Amino acid sequence: MAQRVFTQVFGVVAALIERDSKFLLVKEAKAGPDTGKWNHPAGWIDVGENPVDAVKREVEEETGFTFTPKSILGIYSLVRKDIAKEMPGTPHALKIIFLGDISQKAEKELHDDVSETKWFTPEEIYAMEKHTLRDMEIKQMAKDYMAGISYPLALIYHHVQE
């Protein structure tokens, strides 16, 4: 993959997946500033891709589970000034966070940018620091989920103009 240069905001999809009062996180395996840190299943939206399809793809790649989006937790704006010195520009992601259901068992192998998955209680996530948790706003996402925040999928309108 070509080196990414961050000159404008980019779109990311992610899932906050809860089961039995625990959240599923993935451990970053890709070499870089976030290697070994826990993250929610997430990734870039491909150009032209419907965000709902993108989150299904990302969850499957990073967890092996089939994901069925049911609602949206929110849209989070994350500026990564902490890693800007390691790359051209400043990464600024607009992240659409989906809620939904996963299959009972992982059906596929993990993508090579994830080394493992693990379930965490909200309290375990709240206690994580920058050396353990990739993006600190995941703590806020867990709090928002626990507060019952949710928006309909109809919030997203995807259109490809021919």
N, C-alpha and C positions, 0 to 999 in steps of 0.2 A: 504494500500500500504506500502511496506517496505521502510525504510528510504533510501534515495538516498545518495550515497557517490560519490563525484565528483573527480575522478582520471584521467579522460581523457575528451577530447572534445566530445560533443554530438550534435545530429542533431535536429533542430527545423524547423517547417514550420510555416509561418504566412501569413496573407493577409493584404495588405493595400487597403482598400475599399473606393472608392470615389464615391459620388453621389451628384449632384447639388453643386459642389465646396466645399463639406464638406467630412470629413473622419469619418468612423464609428469606435468607440473605445468601449471597454468593461471594466467594472469595476470589478477588482479582488475581489472575495468573500472568497477565500480559506485562512484559517488562516496562517499567516506567515508575513514576512517582507514587503510584497507587498499588503497586504489587504487594500482595499479601493482606490487603485491607478488605473489609466486608462492605458490600454494596447491595442494593436491591437490583433485581434483574432489570437491565436498562441498556439502551443503545440508540444510535442515531436513526432518524427517520430517513430512509432512502428518498432521493428526489422522485417525486410523483407518487410515492407510496401513501396509502391511506393509513393514518396513525393507528387505527384499530388493528389493521393487518400487521403493522410494524410491531406493536406490543405483543401480539400473538407469536410472531417470529422470534423476537428477542427473548421472551420467556422460555420458549421451547429450546432455543440455542443454549441459553445459560443455565437452565435447570433440568432439562429433559422432560418436563411436564407439559401437557397440553393446557393452554390457558384460555378461558372464556371470559372476556371482559364483560362486566355487568354495569359499572358506573365509573365515574371519574372522581378521584379524591380532590384534585386541584391542579393548578398550573403553577409551578415553582420556578423562580428565576434564580439561577446559580452562577455567580461570577467566581472563577477559580484564580484569584490573585496569588494564592499560595503556590501555584505551579507555573505561573506566567513566565518566570525567569528561566524556566527549562525549555521553553518553546517560543516560536514567533507569535506575538500577539497575546491577547488575554482571552482564554476560553470563557464564553458566556452562553450557557445553555438555558433554553426555555424548555422545561420538562413537564410533559403531560403525564400525570400519575394516574394509572388505572387501578381499579379494584375489580376483583372477579374470582372465579373458581378455577381450580386446577384439577387435573385428572388424579385418580387415587394413587397411581404410581408413576414414577418417571419412566417414560417410554423410549427415550433417546439418550445417547451419550452426551456429556457436557461438551460445549464448544471449547476450543483450546485456550480461550482467554479467561476461563474459569477453572479453578483447581478443585473446588468443593462447594457443597451447599450445606446449610445448617439452619435449624429453627432456633429463634431467640425470643425470649419474653420481652415485653415492652421495657421493663426495668433494666434488663441486660443491655438493650439498645441505648437507653437514656444514659447509662454509665460509660458508654464507649467514648474514646477520645480520638483526636486526629490521627494518631498512629495506628488505630484499630479500625475506625469507620471512615470510609472514603469521603462521603459528603455529609457534613454535619446536619443538613436540612432533613436527613432521614429521621432524625429525632423528632422534628416538628411534624413530619408526615405521620409517624406513629401516634403522636399526641392528637393530631387532627382526626385520624381514624378512630381512636378511642373516644373522641368527642362526638362521633357519629356523623362527621362531615361527609357528604357524598352528593354528586351532581349526575344528572342523566347523561348517557352516552350521546344523546341528541345535541349536547353542547357542541359537539364536533360536526361540522359540515365539511365534507370532502368533495371537491369537484375537479375534474380534469377537463380543461377546455381544449377542444380539438380545433 
